[in-house]
Structure formats: C-alpha cells, structure tokens
Amino acid sequence: MKYLDEYRDGQAASRLAGQIDTCTTQPWTLMEICGGQTHTIVKYGLEELLPPSMHLIHGPGCPVCVTPIGIIDQAHRLAATKDVIFTAFGDMLRVPGSAKDLLSVKAEGGDVRVVYSPLDAIRLAEREQTRHVVFFGIGFETTAPTTALAVLEADRLNLDNFSVLCSHVLVPPAIEAILSSPSNTVQGLLAAGHVCTITGFNEYFSLADKYHIPIVVTGFEPVDILQGILMTVKQLESGRCEVQNQYSRTVQRCGNTKAIEIMQRVFEPCDRVWRGMGSIPASGLALKGEFARFDAAVRFDLPVSSGDESSPCMAGEILRGKTKPHQCASFAGDCTPEHPLGAPMVSSEGACAAYYLYKARHQDRSA
C-alpha cells in the first residue's frame, strides 16, 4: 500500500539504522514527543537497532495521559448528573480519576456514551431536546479543530442543551517547559507529525534557536522514525540546531490554515495543568467569551479539583521522560490495563500501555 508498506520496509529500516550507527560518534539523548511514535518504537524494537550510546526519552505526547485528574473528576461529576448525557472518545472511559473512572460512573447509572466525533454529540443534542449533552473535549491541536467546529455548529443551531468540558492542550508550550527545566537532558526532538499537520512548524524555529536544539517533524512508521533520528543525529554531529520536516508527505510549514482559523475563531490560550507536569502557561485552549454558554464547567458551576495521582503511580515521571514504564515498581503487577493506576497504562498512546503490550520484545539496554 502506497505511503504505508514502504515505511515499514525492513531493509530500508536496516539501512537507516546502519547510517545512524555510522554517523554517531558520541552519546545523544533524543525525545520523541508523540505517544504514537512511542508505540512504534517499542512495537518494532527500533531502540534495539540504534547505537548503544543513543538514548530515547518518551515525551508527554499522549493527550489522554496529560489530562489532569482534576478535569477527570469534573467529567465524573457531570456524567453522574441527572438529565446529562456525557459523551467522550472511547479511550477516556478507563482513565482513573481520584476515585473511579467513567466506566464505573456508567455502571452506577450515569449516561456515558462513546462518540467518534464531537459532531456526533451535536446530533445527539438535536434529538434529545429534554436532556443536556456534554462533550469531553480533550487532545492536542490535532483534535481541537473538530471541537471548535462542534461549538460553531451548536451556535448556528442555537442549541441550548449542548456544552463542552474543554481540556485541549498545545504542544509547543509543553516542549518549552521540558527544555527550560534545569534537569533537562534532551538534546534533540522528534516533533509530532499529526500535530504539525494542523499547525505547521513555524512555532518550532524560535524553540530551536532559544534552546539550541534540532527539531525534526517526524511521522509514525518505523522508517519515518529512523529517518527522523538520522536527520537529528546529523545535525547534532555537525553542531547544527535547525527545524527540519521528515514528514513532508503530510506536513506543510504553515499547516492547515483553515483548521487554524477555526481554532482561533472559537478558542483562546489559557494556562493549563498537565498531569505530572503541573501548570504550564498558555498551554491550553479555553472557549472565548462569546461562546461561554457552551462551557460545561461554567454552565454547571463545577468546582476545581486538584486531584492527586495514586501514590505508587509514576505517571508524572514517565510523562516528563524521567522514568521508563518498566522501571516503575507497579508496572505489570499492581498496574495493568485491566486495573490501571494511571492514564499511561490505558491510553492507546500511553507509554506504559506500549511497554505492556510489547514488553516481551523490549529489552532494558540500561541494565
């Protein structure tokens, strides 16, 4: 299949791994931002193809994982509210809050429904005029445009029984929070290709200049990632700190201007708490004042919950790239996809889920 099989070609991957080995003369630490990239790295054992001195760190690029417990608890409160239909993407149902998850709320009588698009929630609100429909808006810039579209559609239809619990977050501020940390060890970044499909990569030039770090926009297949690593290492070895685009078959420098326009029409930046990373300035998206009537937190006067991680859970350290999943004492024992202690074990993009699914193939090279 064009644009798929050739990016999973074993011979091409081996050639790229050989080139990486040839041009690597010293240890380097790279971070892949996206959880989808993490899953590919672990599934295909890509780290085992790299020079032993090459260290990959898994970044906070899982939108489900970084949604803070405080907002998860707000979701549970809404889902348990009489005459509310709470809609969410499927991977949010098992994410633990302070006391339970959405599946538990559903089992206790809450009307929780899985949707595949926020526009599904709009259609539901049109049919269920006597009940209030809430959509749980989570994700990076990739999914924010569809939530914005739903708000615009609700506004056009003058739907009084629809609102959004908004937890959208932005990638560049999170990258800056990582790079500006005194304990940062990241020397090169593989940026998330799907996010840049929407946003482009103009924002990354200032980050590369400020922190003297190469940033390569990278796809999600094995050959994509190895090529992104090779491009990053070549920069590091030659002392360059540039922004490059490996994922050029999909990403353009200016991104999807229509999607950006829709986001800017509906949202404005706000400070946002990230699970395991604390509050990051201007890292979230909030509904603008003219759309405040569609803000579920305002409409239902939801209290702000701080929410604490389960004490044995190391999700925060894993999301910051300080620890690998298999180094957590609870991994695959007290914490499994069936009984998760934290979001990274249940999300389809979570690092812990990747290690759990493919742990038989994973070897701890640091041992």
N, C-alpha and C positions, 0 to 999 in steps of 0.2 A: 504494500500500500504506500503510495507516494506520501512523503513527509512523515512516515512512521517507521516502516521497516528499515529504511536506510539509516535511521537514527538509533536503531537497536542492533546494528550490524556488528557482530563480534570481531571481525577482522579490522574494521575501522576503529573500534574501541581499543584494540590491542596496539594499533599503530599510534594512536594518540597517547596511550599510556607510555609507549616507548619514547615518544617525543618529549613528554613531560619528564621522564626519568633522565633523558639526555641533557635537557637544559637546566635541570635543578642542581645547583651547586651548594646550597645551604638550606637549613630548615626554614619552612614557611608555614604560617598559620592562616588558613582561609576560612571564611564563614559563608555558607550558603544560607540565604535569607528565608527561602520558602520551604514549608513543610513538604510540598510535593517533590521538591528536589531531594530532601532528606530521605523520603521513601524510596526514590530511585537509587540513591547512593547505597542504602542499606540492602534493598532488594537484590540489586545486581552485584553487590560486593565491590563497588568501584573503589572504595578506600584501599582494598587489598591490591589493587593494580598500581597504586601510587608509590613513590619512593617512601621508605620508612620514616624519613625526616619530614614528610608532608603531614600536616595535622589539619583535619577538617573539624570545624565547630558548627553545630546546628543552631541556627538563629531562631528568633521569635516569629517565624513566618507562618504560623498556624492561627487563623482568625478565631477559631473556636477556643483554642488554648489560651489566648491572651484576653479573652472576655473575662472581666473580673468577677469574683464571687458576689460582690455587691449587686451587680446587674443581674446575675443569675438568680439571686434571691428575689429581686424585683419581678423577674419573669415568673417565678413560682407563685408569688403573691397575686399577680394578675391572673395566672392560669387557674387559680383556686377561687377567683371572684365570680359570684353569681352573675349569670347572663353575659359572661365573657367567653368568646371563642378565641383561644390563644393559638396562633399559627407560627410555625418555625420550620427551618430546614431540619432534616432528619438527624443530622449529626449533633444537634443540640440536645436531644432528648435524654442522653445518658450522662451529660456533663454534670458533675456534682456541684451543688451549692453548699451552703453551710450545713444543711441537714438532709437534703434529699435531691432528687433530680426530677425532670419534667415527667418522666415515665411514672414515677411514684405519685406525682400530683394527679396525673391522669387516672391511675389506679384508684385514687381516693375520690374520684368523681369530677375532677376538672376536665373541661372540654379542650383537650390539646390535640391539634391536628397538624400533620406534616404537609407542607406545601413545597412545590418545586420552583415557585416564583412568587414574589410579592404581589404580582397581578392576580394570582390565584386567590389571595386574601381579599383583594378588591372585589372579585366576582362573588366571593362568599358573602361579603358585607352587603352587596346588592341583593342577594337572595334572602339573607337573614336580617330583615329590617328591624326586628324587635330585639336583636342582640348586638353587642359590641364586639367587633373583630379587631384583635391586636396582632400585628406582625412583628416578629422579633428580628430587627434589622441588625445583623452582625456581618463582619467581614471587612476586608481592605477596600482599596479603590476599585477592585475588580467587581464587587457586588453592589457598591454604593449607588451606581447609576440606576440600577433596576429599582432600588428602594425609592430613589428620587422620582423616577417615573410613576411609581405607585402613588406617591404623595400628590404629584401633579394631576394624576387621573382622579384621585379622590376629591381633589379641589374642583376639578372640572365637573364632576358628577354631584358636587355638594353633598358628599357622603358624611353624615353626622355620626355614623356608627363605625368609623374606622380610625385607627391610630397606629403609631409605630413606637415600639420600645427600641430606641436607637442606640447602638453600640458600635457604629462604624469607626474604624481607625485608619490612620495614614502611615505609610511605611517610612518615608524619609525622616520624620522626627524620631522614630524609634531607632533608625540607624545612627542618627546623631547622638542619641542617648547612649548607645553602646560605644561608639567611637570616642566620646568625650569622657567616658568613665576612666578614673585613674588606674583601674585594674585591667583596662582593655589590652588584649593581646592580638587582636585581629589585624592582619597585615594586608589582606585582600578580600574583596567582597564579590560574591556571585549574586547579582540582584535578581529579583523575581520577575520572570518574563511575563507572566499573566498580568501582574500589576502594571508593568510598563506598557503592555498592550493598550491599556486605558490611558495612563498618564504620560506616556513617553518617558524620556530620561533626562530632560533638561535640568531637573532639580538636582541631579546627581553630580553635575560638574562642580558646583560650589562645595559639596561634601568631599569630593576627591581632592580639590585644591586645599581646603581647610585642614584636612587630616592627612594629607599626603599619602593617599591610599588608592590603588587601582580598583575600579568598579567595572565589572563586566556583566551586562544584562544577558541572562542565560536561560535557555529552555529547560525542558524537563525529562528528556530522554537520555539514555546513557551517553550517547555520542555528544549531545548538547553539552552535558555537564563536563565531560572530559575536555571538550574543546574550550569551554569557558575557563576551566582550570588552567589549561595550556596558555591561553591568552593572558590570564592573570599572572602566571609564573614568568612568562616572557617579560612582562612589564616590570615585575619585581626584580628580576635578574639584571635588567638593564637600567634600573633606577628611575623608571617612569611611573607616573601616577595619573592615568588617564581614564576616561569613561569610554568603553567600547561596547558594541552591540553584537553579541554572538547570535542572538535570536532574531536576526534581520528578516527572516521569512514571515514574521508576525509583527514585530515591534518597529514602529517608526519614531523618530526623535520627538515629534510633537504629540504622539499618541493619537487617541481618538478624540478629536476636538469636539464632536457632538456630545459624547459622553461627559467630557469635562464641563461643557457648557451647562448640561442638565444638572450635574452635581453642584455647580456654583450657583445655579438658579435656586436650589432648594436648601442647600446646606451652608454652614459657616464653620470655620475651625473653632475648636474648643479644647481645653485641657481634658485629658482622658487618663483614667487609671488603667494600667495594663496588669494583668495577672503576673505576679512575680517580678514586675519592673517598677511598680509604683506609678505615680502621676507623671506624665510626660507632657510638657506644654505644647499646645496647638497640635496635638496628635490625634484628635478625634473630630468627628463631624456631628454637629447639632443642627436641628431644624431652625431655619431663620424665623424671626418673629412673625412674619406674615403667615407661616404655616404652623404656628404654635398649637393651634387647635387639634393638630394631628399628632402631638407629642403625648404618648401614653403616660409618661412619668408625670407630666404636668396635669393632664386630664384626670388622672386617678390619684393625684397628690401622693405619689409614692415616697416613702421615707428613704433616705440614703442609707444603705447598709454597707458597713466597712467590709464585713465578711473575712474570715480567716481561712487559710489553707489547712487541710488536715495536717496535724503536726508531723507525721512521718513523711509526708509528701515533699518531694524535692522539685516540684514543677517549676518553681521560681528559678532555681539554679539551672535547671535544664533549659528553660526558655531564654536565659541570659547566656547560654553556652558555657557555663562554668562547670557543668557536670554532664556526663553522658548517661542515658537512661539505665543501662545495665550496671552502673556504679551506685545506683540507689538501692539501699538495703531492702526496700519493699518490692522492688521490680520482680514481676512474675511469681511473687509469693503472696504477700498481702494485697498487692495491687495487680489486677488483671483486667482485661476488657469487660469481663462479667462483673467484677467488683472493683471498679476503679477508685483510687484515692484522689486522682487529679485528672484534669481535662486532657493532658497529652496522651493518656492511655486509651481514650475513647474516640478522639477525633480521627477522621480519615487522613488528616495531615499531621497528626501528632507524632513527635519523635519517639515517645515511649511505645506507641502503637506500632510504629515501624520496626523497632527493635524486637518487640514481642512477636510480630508476625514472621519476621525473618531472622530471629535470633540464632537459629540452627546454622545459618550461613555466616553469621557475624563472629568475628574473632577480635578479641581485645588486643590490639597491637601494642598497647601501652603496658601490658602486663609483663 
